[in-house]
Amino acid sequence: RLPEAPPSATREEVAAALQYNTIQYDDLISRPDVGRDDILNWSRAKAVLNDYRAAAQGYTHLLGMQGS
């Protein structure tokens, strides 16, 4: 039996995620003022926008599995 699909993002969630849409991972982590919460929010936004490869990149960074 397949698990139920997660609920779709709301309009508000998509609108918030779109604010991160133009930010590339390398640009994000190259800024000295970017912290854990910024990377987490960026990763969540990418997941909401179904950009799972980018989201995984951010989560991997947070888990310390990838160098800065």
PDB file with SEQRES, HELIX, SHEET and CRYST1 records, atoms N, CA, C and O in Angstrom:
SEQRES   1 A   68  ARG LEU PRO GLU ALA PRO PRO SER ALA THR ARG GLU GLU          
SEQRES   2 A   68  VAL ALA ALA ALA LEU GLN TYR ASN THR ILE GLN TYR ASP          
SEQRES   3 A   68  ASP LEU ILE SER ARG PRO ASP VAL GLY ARG ASP ASP ILE          
SEQRES   4 A   68  LEU ASN TRP SER ARG ALA LYS ALA VAL LEU ASN ASP TYR          
SEQRES   5 A   68  ARG ALA ALA ALA GLN GLY TYR THR HIS LEU LEU GLY MET          
SEQRES   6 A   68  GLN GLY SER                                                  
HELIX    1 AA1 ARG A   11  LEU A   18  1                                   8    
HELIX    2 AA2 TYR A   25  SER A   30  1                                   6    
HELIX    3 AA3 ARG A   36  VAL A   48  1                                  13    
HELIX    4 AA4 TYR A   52  LEU A   62  1                                  11    
CRYST1    1.000    1.000    1.000  90.00  90.00  90.00 P 1           1          
ATOM      1  N   ARG A   1       0.841  -1.176   0.000  1.00  0.00           N  
ATOM      2  CA  ARG A   1       0.000   0.000   0.000  1.00  0.00           C  
ATOM      3  C   ARG A   1       0.890   1.244   0.000  1.00  0.00           C  
ATOM      4  O   ARG A   1       1.829   1.345   0.790  1.00  0.00           O  
ATOM      5  N   LEU A   2       0.592   2.167  -0.875  1.00  0.00           N  
ATOM      6  CA  LEU A   2       1.370   3.400  -0.984  1.00  0.00           C  
ATOM      7  C   LEU A   2       0.933   4.406   0.065  1.00  0.00           C  
ATOM      8  O   LEU A   2      -0.255   4.506   0.373  1.00  0.00           O  
ATOM      9  N   PRO A   3       1.876   5.148   0.614  1.00  0.00           N  
ATOM     10  CA  PRO A   3       1.492   6.198   1.577  1.00  0.00           C  
ATOM     11  C   PRO A   3       0.730   7.306   0.859  1.00  0.00           C  
ATOM     12  O   PRO A   3       0.864   7.508  -0.348  1.00  0.00           O  
ATOM     13  N   GLU A   4      -0.058   8.001   1.631  1.00  0.00           N  
ATOM     14  CA  GLU A   4      -0.819   9.122   1.064  1.00  0.00           C  
ATOM     15  C   GLU A   4       0.127  10.237   0.662  1.00  0.00           C  
ATOM     16  O   GLU A   4       1.140  10.483   1.317  1.00  0.00           O  
ATOM     17  N   ALA A   5      -0.220  10.903  -0.419  1.00  0.00           N  
ATOM     18  CA  ALA A   5       0.583  12.036  -0.879  1.00  0.00           C  
ATOM     19  C   ALA A   5       0.450  13.183   0.117  1.00  0.00           C  
ATOM     20  O   ALA A   5      -0.626  13.401   0.674  1.00  0.00           O  
ATOM     21  N   PRO A   6       1.531  13.912   0.344  1.00  0.00           N  
ATOM     22  CA  PRO A   6       1.432  15.057   1.259  1.00  0.00           C  
ATOM     23  C   PRO A   6       0.526  16.127   0.657  1.00  0.00           C  
ATOM     24  O   PRO A   6       0.358  16.194  -0.561  1.00  0.00           O  
ATOM     25  N   PRO A   7      -0.047  16.950   1.503  1.00  0.00           N  
ATOM     26  CA  PRO A   7      -0.928  18.000   0.976  1.00  0.00           C  
ATOM     27  C   PRO A   7      -0.132  18.998   0.121  1.00  0.00           C  
ATOM     28  O   PRO A   7       1.053  19.234   0.358  1.00  0.00           O  
ATOM     29  N   SER A   8      -0.794  19.558  -0.847  1.00  0.00           N  
ATOM     30  CA  SER A   8      -0.157  20.568  -1.698  1.00  0.00           C  
ATOM     31  C   SER A   8       0.112  21.829  -0.900  1.00  0.00           C  
ATOM     32  O   SER A   8      -0.573  22.123   0.079  1.00  0.00           O  
ATOM     33  N   ALA A   9       1.115  22.563  -1.332  1.00  0.00           N  
ATOM     34  CA  ALA A   9       1.444  23.829  -0.679  1.00  0.00           C  
ATOM     35  C   ALA A   9       0.313  24.837  -0.891  1.00  0.00           C  
ATOM     36  O   ALA A   9      -0.354  24.833  -1.926  1.00  0.00           O  
ATOM     37  N   THR A  10       0.116  25.685   0.093  1.00  0.00           N  
ATOM     38  CA  THR A  10      -0.891  26.737  -0.029  1.00  0.00           C  
ATOM     39  C   THR A  10      -0.344  27.863  -0.908  1.00  0.00           C  
ATOM     40  O   THR A  10       0.851  27.911  -1.196  1.00  0.00           O  
ATOM     41  N   ARG A  11      -1.209  28.742  -1.318  1.00  0.00           N  
ATOM     42  CA  ARG A  11      -0.772  29.910  -2.102  1.00  0.00           C  
ATOM     43  C   ARG A  11       0.237  30.745  -1.327  1.00  0.00           C  
ATOM     44  O   ARG A  11       1.213  31.244  -1.887  1.00  0.00           O  
ATOM     45  N   GLU A  12      -0.013  30.887  -0.041  1.00  0.00           N  
ATOM     46  CA  GLU A  12       0.890  31.676   0.797  1.00  0.00           C  
ATOM     47  C   GLU A  12       2.269  31.034   0.871  1.00  0.00           C  
ATOM     48  O   GLU A  12       3.284  31.728   0.806  1.00  0.00           O  
ATOM     49  N   GLU A  13       2.307  29.705   1.007  1.00  0.00           N  
ATOM     50  CA  GLU A  13       3.579  28.998   1.062  1.00  0.00           C  
ATOM     51  C   GLU A  13       4.340  29.119  -0.258  1.00  0.00           C  
ATOM     52  O   GLU A  13       5.554  29.321  -0.267  1.00  0.00           O  
ATOM     53  N   VAL A  14       3.626  28.996  -1.355  1.00  0.00           N  
ATOM     54  CA  VAL A  14       4.268  29.133  -2.664  1.00  0.00           C  
ATOM     55  C   VAL A  14       4.771  30.555  -2.855  1.00  0.00           C  
ATOM     56  O   VAL A  14       5.879  30.753  -3.353  1.00  0.00           O  
ATOM     57  N   ALA A  15       3.979  31.546  -2.469  1.00  0.00           N  
ATOM     58  CA  ALA A  15       4.399  32.944  -2.602  1.00  0.00           C  
ATOM     59  C   ALA A  15       5.659  33.208  -1.782  1.00  0.00           C  
ATOM     60  O   ALA A  15       6.570  33.893  -2.246  1.00  0.00           O  
ATOM     61  N   ALA A  16       5.713  32.670  -0.573  1.00  0.00           N  
ATOM     62  CA  ALA A  16       6.905  32.843   0.263  1.00  0.00           C  
ATOM     63  C   ALA A  16       8.100  32.122  -0.355  1.00  0.00           C  
ATOM     64  O   ALA A  16       9.209  32.657  -0.368  1.00  0.00           O  
ATOM     65  N   ALA A  17       7.882  30.926  -0.861  1.00  0.00           N  
ATOM     66  CA  ALA A  17       8.975  30.147  -1.460  1.00  0.00           C  
ATOM     67  C   ALA A  17       9.523  30.836  -2.706  1.00  0.00           C  
ATOM     68  O   ALA A  17      10.724  30.770  -2.969  1.00  0.00           O  
ATOM     69  N   LEU A  18       8.675  31.483  -3.458  1.00  0.00           N  
ATOM     70  CA  LEU A  18       9.118  32.158  -4.682  1.00  0.00           C  
ATOM     71  C   LEU A  18      10.117  33.276  -4.396  1.00  0.00           C  
ATOM     72  O   LEU A  18      10.889  33.654  -5.278  1.00  0.00           O  
ATOM     73  N   GLN A  19      10.111  33.801  -3.184  1.00  0.00           N  
ATOM     74  CA  GLN A  19      11.076  34.840  -2.826  1.00  0.00           C  
ATOM     75  C   GLN A  19      12.504  34.295  -2.814  1.00  0.00           C  
ATOM     76  O   GLN A  19      13.462  35.060  -2.926  1.00  0.00           O  
ATOM     77  N   TYR A  20      12.647  32.988  -2.679  1.00  0.00           N  
ATOM     78  CA  TYR A  20      13.958  32.342  -2.677  1.00  0.00           C  
ATOM     79  C   TYR A  20      14.325  31.770  -4.046  1.00  0.00           C  
ATOM     80  O   TYR A  20      15.444  31.293  -4.237  1.00  0.00           O  
ATOM     81  N   ASN A  21      13.409  31.813  -4.979  1.00  0.00           N  
ATOM     82  CA  ASN A  21      13.563  31.107  -6.250  1.00  0.00           C  
ATOM     83  C   ASN A  21      14.809  31.490  -7.034  1.00  0.00           C  
ATOM     84  O   ASN A  21      15.414  30.631  -7.676  1.00  0.00           O  
ATOM     85  N   THR A  22      15.203  32.739  -7.000  1.00  0.00           N  
ATOM     86  CA  THR A  22      16.340  33.184  -7.811  1.00  0.00           C  
ATOM     87  C   THR A  22      17.683  33.031  -7.098  1.00  0.00           C  
ATOM     88  O   THR A  22      18.728  33.295  -7.692  1.00  0.00           O  
ATOM     89  N   ILE A  23      17.669  32.612  -5.843  1.00  0.00           N  
ATOM     90  CA  ILE A  23      18.912  32.471  -5.080  1.00  0.00           C  
ATOM     91  C   ILE A  23      19.503  31.090  -5.349  1.00  0.00           C  
ATOM     92  O   ILE A  23      18.862  30.068  -5.105  1.00  0.00           O  
ATOM     93  N   GLN A  24      20.709  31.076  -5.845  1.00  0.00           N  
ATOM     94  CA  GLN A  24      21.415  29.823  -6.108  1.00  0.00           C  
ATOM     95  C   GLN A  24      22.163  29.379  -4.846  1.00  0.00           C  
ATOM     96  O   GLN A  24      22.558  30.207  -4.025  1.00  0.00           O  
ATOM     97  N   TYR A  25      22.347  28.087  -4.707  1.00  0.00           N  
ATOM     98  CA  TYR A  25      23.018  27.521  -3.536  1.00  0.00           C  
ATOM     99  C   TYR A  25      24.397  28.143  -3.309  1.00  0.00           C  
ATOM    100  O   TYR A  25      24.710  28.571  -2.199  1.00  0.00           O  
ATOM    101  N   ASP A  26      25.216  28.192  -4.355  1.00  0.00           N  
ATOM    102  CA  ASP A  26      26.569  28.735  -4.206  1.00  0.00           C  
ATOM    103  C   ASP A  26      26.555  30.191  -3.758  1.00  0.00           C  
ATOM    104  O   ASP A  26      27.397  30.612  -2.965  1.00  0.00           O  
ATOM    105  N   ASP A  27      25.592  30.959  -4.272  1.00  0.00           N  
ATOM    106  CA  ASP A  27      25.460  32.353  -3.854  1.00  0.00           C  
ATOM    107  C   ASP A  27      25.048  32.435  -2.383  1.00  0.00           C  
ATOM    108  O   ASP A  27      25.532  33.285  -1.636  1.00  0.00           O  
ATOM    109  N   LEU A  28      24.155  31.547  -1.987  1.00  0.00           N  
ATOM    110  CA  LEU A  28      23.664  31.536  -0.613  1.00  0.00           C  
ATOM    111  C   LEU A  28      24.791  31.261   0.376  1.00  0.00           C  
ATOM    112  O   LEU A  28      24.980  32.011   1.333  1.00  0.00           O  
ATOM    113  N   ILE A  29      25.533  30.195   0.146  1.00  0.00           N  
ATOM    114  CA  ILE A  29      26.542  29.810   1.137  1.00  0.00           C  
ATOM    115  C   ILE A  29      27.803  30.667   1.068  1.00  0.00           C  
ATOM    116  O   ILE A  29      28.635  30.615   1.974  1.00  0.00           O  
ATOM    117  N   SER A  30      27.952  31.450   0.010  1.00  0.00           N  
ATOM    118  CA  SER A  30      29.145  32.299  -0.095  1.00  0.00           C  
ATOM    119  C   SER A  30      29.028  33.574   0.738  1.00  0.00           C  
ATOM    120  O   SER A  30      30.022  34.268   0.950  1.00  0.00           O  
ATOM    121  N   ARG A  31      27.844  33.878   1.201  1.00  0.00           N  
ATOM    122  CA  ARG A  31      27.650  35.091   2.002  1.00  0.00           C  
ATOM    123  C   ARG A  31      28.035  34.834   3.458  1.00  0.00           C  
ATOM    124  O   ARG A  31      27.579  33.857   4.052  1.00  0.00           O  
ATOM    125  N   PRO A  32      28.864  35.694   4.035  1.00  0.00           N  
ATOM    126  CA  PRO A  32      29.310  35.479   5.419  1.00  0.00           C  
ATOM    127  C   PRO A  32      28.199  35.672   6.459  1.00  0.00           C  
ATOM    128  O   PRO A  32      28.313  35.181   7.583  1.00  0.00           O  
ATOM    129  N   ASP A  33      27.133  36.379   6.094  1.00  0.00           N  
ATOM    130  CA  ASP A  33      26.062  36.646   7.051  1.00  0.00           C  
ATOM    131  C   ASP A  33      24.954  35.595   7.026  1.00  0.00           C  
ATOM    132  O   ASP A  33      23.971  35.724   7.756  1.00  0.00           O  
ATOM    133  N   VAL A  34      25.095  34.568   6.208  1.00  0.00           N  
ATOM    134  CA  VAL A  34      24.080  33.525   6.103  1.00  0.00           C  
ATOM    135  C   VAL A  34      24.333  32.469   7.166  1.00  0.00           C  
ATOM    136  O   VAL A  34      25.437  31.940   7.294  1.00  0.00           O  
ATOM    137  N   GLY A  35      23.279  32.173   7.926  1.00  0.00           N  
ATOM    138  CA  GLY A  35      23.392  31.183   8.991  1.00  0.00           C  
ATOM    139  C   GLY A  35      22.548  29.953   8.719  1.00  0.00           C  
ATOM    140  O   GLY A  35      21.973  29.803   7.641  1.00  0.00           O  
ATOM    141  N   ARG A  36      22.482  29.088   9.696  1.00  0.00           N  
ATOM    142  CA  ARG A  36      21.752  27.833   9.599  1.00  0.00           C  
ATOM    143  C   ARG A  36      20.285  28.056   9.234  1.00  0.00           C  
ATOM    144  O   ARG A  36      19.752  27.369   8.363  1.00  0.00           O  
ATOM    145  N   ASP A  37      19.632  29.010   9.894  1.00  0.00           N  
ATOM    146  CA  ASP A  37      18.217  29.264   9.622  1.00  0.00           C  
ATOM    147  C   ASP A  37      17.987  29.733   8.183  1.00  0.00           C  
ATOM    148  O   ASP A  37      16.981  29.379   7.568  1.00  0.00           O  
ATOM    149  N   ASP A  38      18.910  30.522   7.651  1.00  0.00           N  
ATOM    150  CA  ASP A  38      18.781  30.981   6.268  1.00  0.00           C  
ATOM    151  C   ASP A  38      18.851  29.798   5.300  1.00  0.00           C  
ATOM    152  O   ASP A  38      18.068  29.710   4.354  1.00  0.00           O  
ATOM    153  N   ILE A  39      19.786  28.904   5.545  1.00  0.00           N  
ATOM    154  CA  ILE A  39      19.931  27.739   4.675  1.00  0.00           C  
ATOM    155  C   ILE A  39      18.728  26.812   4.821  1.00  0.00           C  
ATOM    156  O   ILE A  39      18.256  26.243   3.836  1.00  0.00           O  
ATOM    157  N   LEU A  40      18.238  26.662   6.037  1.00  0.00           N  
ATOM    158  CA  LEU A  40      17.057  25.840   6.271  1.00  0.00           C  
ATOM    159  C   LEU A  40      15.843  26.415   5.547  1.00  0.00           C  
ATOM    160  O   LEU A  40      15.107  25.674   4.895  1.00  0.00           O  
ATOM    161  N   ASN A  41      15.627  27.716   5.652  1.00  0.00           N  
ATOM    162  CA  ASN A  41      14.498  28.352   4.963  1.00  0.00           C  
ATOM    163  C   ASN A  41      14.625  28.225   3.455  1.00  0.00           C  
ATOM    164  O   ASN A  41      13.635  27.981   2.765  1.00  0.00           O  
ATOM    165  N   TRP A  42      15.841  28.390   2.935  1.00  0.00           N  
ATOM    166  CA  TRP A  42      16.085  28.252   1.498  1.00  0.00           C  
ATOM    167  C   TRP A  42      15.756  26.828   1.054  1.00  0.00           C  
ATOM    168  O   TRP A  42      15.113  26.625   0.024  1.00  0.00           O  
ATOM    169  N   SER A  43      16.196  25.853   1.832  1.00  0.00           N  
ATOM    170  CA  SER A  43      15.947  24.445   1.495  1.00  0.00           C  
ATOM    171  C   SER A  43      14.461  24.125   1.513  1.00  0.00           C  
ATOM    172  O   SER A  43      13.957  23.440   0.624  1.00  0.00           O  
ATOM    173  N   ARG A  44      13.768  24.618   2.517  1.00  0.00           N  
ATOM    174  CA  ARG A  44      12.316  24.397   2.593  1.00  0.00           C  
ATOM    175  C   ARG A  44      11.611  25.033   1.404  1.00  0.00           C  
ATOM    176  O   ARG A  44      10.697  24.444   0.827  1.00  0.00           O  
ATOM    177  N   ALA A  45      12.038  26.237   1.042  1.00  0.00           N  
ATOM    178  CA  ALA A  45      11.431  26.921  -0.103  1.00  0.00           C  
ATOM    179  C   ALA A  45      11.639  26.122  -1.382  1.00  0.00           C  
ATOM    180  O   ALA A  45      10.720  25.985  -2.189  1.00  0.00           O  
ATOM    181  N   LYS A  46      12.840  25.597  -1.566  1.00  0.00           N  
ATOM    182  CA  LYS A  46      13.119  24.791  -2.763  1.00  0.00           C  
ATOM    183  C   LYS A  46      12.251  23.544  -2.780  1.00  0.00           C  
ATOM    184  O   LYS A  46      11.781  23.139  -3.844  1.00  0.00           O  
ATOM    185  N   ALA A  47      12.029  22.925  -1.622  1.00  0.00           N  
ATOM    186  CA  ALA A  47      11.171  21.746  -1.565  1.00  0.00           C  
ATOM    187  C   ALA A  47       9.725  22.095  -1.907  1.00  0.00           C  
ATOM    188  O   ALA A  47       9.059  21.346  -2.622  1.00  0.00           O  
ATOM    189  N   VAL A  48       9.238  23.222  -1.403  1.00  0.00           N  
ATOM    190  CA  VAL A  48       7.876  23.658  -1.719  1.00  0.00           C  
ATOM    191  C   VAL A  48       7.714  23.858  -3.218  1.00  0.00           C  
ATOM    192  O   VAL A  48       6.651  23.591  -3.780  1.00  0.00           O  
ATOM    193  N   LEU A  49       8.782  24.332  -3.864  1.00  0.00           N  
ATOM    194  CA  LEU A  49       8.741  24.577  -5.308  1.00  0.00           C  
ATOM    195  C   LEU A  49       9.102  23.325  -6.118  1.00  0.00           C  
ATOM    196  O   LEU A  49       9.296  23.392  -7.332  1.00  0.00           O  
ATOM    197  N   ASN A  50       9.186  22.189  -5.427  1.00  0.00           N  
ATOM    198  CA  ASN A  50       9.498  20.896  -6.064  1.00  0.00           C  
ATOM    199  C   ASN A  50      10.886  20.851  -6.697  1.00  0.00           C  
ATOM    200  O   ASN A  50      11.121  20.081  -7.628  1.00  0.00           O  
ATOM    201  N   ASP A  51      11.793  21.663  -6.202  1.00  0.00           N  
ATOM    202  CA  ASP A  51      13.182  21.610  -6.645  1.00  0.00           C  
ATOM    203  C   ASP A  51      13.936  20.777  -5.609  1.00  0.00           C  
ATOM    204  O   ASP A  51      14.699  21.297  -4.794  1.00  0.00           O  
ATOM    205  N   TYR A  52      13.698  19.477  -5.669  1.00  0.00           N  
ATOM    206  CA  TYR A  52      14.204  18.583  -4.631  1.00  0.00           C  
ATOM    207  C   TYR A  52      15.716  18.436  -4.662  1.00  0.00           C  
ATOM    208  O   TYR A  52      16.327  18.219  -3.616  1.00  0.00           O  
ATOM    209  N   ARG A  53      16.328  18.548  -5.815  1.00  0.00           N  
ATOM    210  CA  ARG A  53      17.787  18.457  -5.898  1.00  0.00           C  
ATOM    211  C   ARG A  53      18.423  19.616  -5.111  1.00  0.00           C  
ATOM    212  O   ARG A  53      19.367  19.408  -4.349  1.00  0.00           O  
ATOM    213  N   ALA A  54      17.903  20.829  -5.302  1.00  0.00           N  
ATOM    214  CA  ALA A  54      18.420  21.987  -4.573  1.00  0.00           C  
ATOM    215  C   ALA A  54      18.116  21.856  -3.081  1.00  0.00           C  
ATOM    216  O   ALA A  54      18.967  22.156  -2.244  1.00  0.00           O  
ATOM    217  N   ALA A  55      16.911  21.411  -2.751  1.00  0.00           N  
ATOM    218  CA  ALA A  55      16.548  21.233  -1.345  1.00  0.00           C  
ATOM    219  C   ALA A  55      17.503  20.248  -0.677  1.00  0.00           C  
ATOM    220  O   ALA A  55      17.967  20.488   0.438  1.00  0.00           O  
ATOM    221  N   ALA A  56      17.794  19.153  -1.350  1.00  0.00           N  
ATOM    222  CA  ALA A  56      18.714  18.153  -0.807  1.00  0.00           C  
ATOM    223  C   ALA A  56      20.109  18.736  -0.625  1.00  0.00           C  
ATOM    224  O   ALA A  56      20.809  18.396   0.329  1.00  0.00           O  
ATOM    225  N   GLN A  57      20.509  19.603  -1.529  1.00  0.00           N  
ATOM    226  CA  GLN A  57      21.816  20.251  -1.419  1.00  0.00           C  
ATOM    227  C   GLN A  57      21.890  21.069  -0.127  1.00  0.00           C  
ATOM    228  O   GLN A  57      22.885  21.013   0.596  1.00  0.00           O  
ATOM    229  N   GLY A  58      20.840  21.817   0.150  1.00  0.00           N  
ATOM    230  CA  GLY A  58      20.800  22.615   1.368  1.00  0.00           C  
ATOM    231  C   GLY A  58      20.765  21.764   2.624  1.00  0.00           C  
ATOM    232  O   GLY A  58      21.478  22.045   3.587  1.00  0.00           O  
ATOM    233  N   TYR A  59      19.934  20.718   2.620  1.00  0.00           N  
ATOM    234  CA  TYR A  59      19.846  19.844   3.784  1.00  0.00           C  
ATOM    235  C   TYR A  59      21.156  19.101   4.007  1.00  0.00           C  
ATOM    236  O   TYR A  59      21.570  18.907   5.150  1.00  0.00           O  
ATOM    237  N   THR A  60      21.811  18.684   2.929  1.00  0.00           N  
ATOM    238  CA  THR A  60      23.097  18.013   3.038  1.00  0.00           C  
ATOM    239  C   THR A  60      24.126  18.944   3.675  1.00  0.00           C  
ATOM    240  O   THR A  60      24.919  18.526   4.519  1.00  0.00           O  
ATOM    241  N   HIS A  61      24.102  20.197   3.265  1.00  0.00           N  
ATOM    242  CA  HIS A  61      25.005  21.197   3.846  1.00  0.00           C  
ATOM    243  C   HIS A  61      24.752  21.317   5.352  1.00  0.00           C  
ATOM    244  O   HIS A  61      25.692  21.338   6.147  1.00  0.00           O  
ATOM    245  N   LEU A  62      23.486  21.394   5.730  1.00  0.00           N  
ATOM    246  CA  LEU A  62      23.138  21.533   7.144  1.00  0.00           C  
ATOM    247  C   LEU A  62      23.566  20.331   7.963  1.00  0.00           C  
ATOM    248  O   LEU A  62      23.914  20.467   9.136  1.00  0.00           O  
ATOM    249  N   LEU A  63      23.541  19.172   7.361  1.00  0.00           N  
ATOM    250  CA  LEU A  63      23.941  17.948   8.063  1.00  0.00           C  
ATOM    251  C   LEU A  63      25.459  17.781   8.120  1.00  0.00           C  
ATOM    252  O   LEU A  63      25.966  16.826   8.710  1.00  0.00           O  
ATOM    253  N   GLY A  64      26.175  18.719   7.502  1.00  0.00           N  
ATOM    254  CA  GLY A  64      27.628  18.661   7.537  1.00  0.00           C  
ATOM    255  C   GLY A  64      28.235  17.625   6.632  1.00  0.00           C  
ATOM    256  O   GLY A  64      29.379  17.213   6.827  1.00  0.00           O  
ATOM    257  N   MET A  65      27.475  17.199   5.641  1.00  0.00           N  
ATOM    258  CA  MET A  65      27.955  16.165   4.751  1.00  0.00           C  
ATOM    259  C   MET A  65      28.634  16.738   3.523  1.00  0.00           C  
ATOM    260  O   MET A  65      29.125  15.994   2.674  1.00  0.00           O  
ATOM    261  N   GLN A  66      28.663  18.056   3.427  1.00  0.00           N  
ATOM    262  CA  GLN A  66      29.278  18.718   2.275  1.00  0.00           C  
ATOM    263  C   GLN A  66      30.049  19.910   2.778  1.00  0.00           C  
ATOM    264  O   GLN A  66      29.565  20.641   3.642  1.00  0.00           O  
ATOM    265  N   GLY A  67      31.223  20.119   2.263  1.00  0.00           N  
ATOM    266  CA  GLY A  67      32.022  21.268   2.677  1.00  0.00           C  
ATOM    267  C   GLY A  67      31.402  22.569   2.228  1.00  0.00           C  
ATOM    268  O   GLY A  67      30.662  22.609   1.245  1.00  0.00           O  
ATOM    269  N   SER A  68      31.701  23.619   2.940  1.00  0.00           N  
ATOM    270  CA  SER A  68      31.163  24.948   2.607  1.00  0.00           C  
ATOM    271  C   SER A  68      31.823  25.538   1.391  1.00  0.00           C  
ATOM    272  O   SER A  68      31.484  26.648   0.982  1.00  0.00           O  
TER     273      SER A  68                                                      
END                                                                             
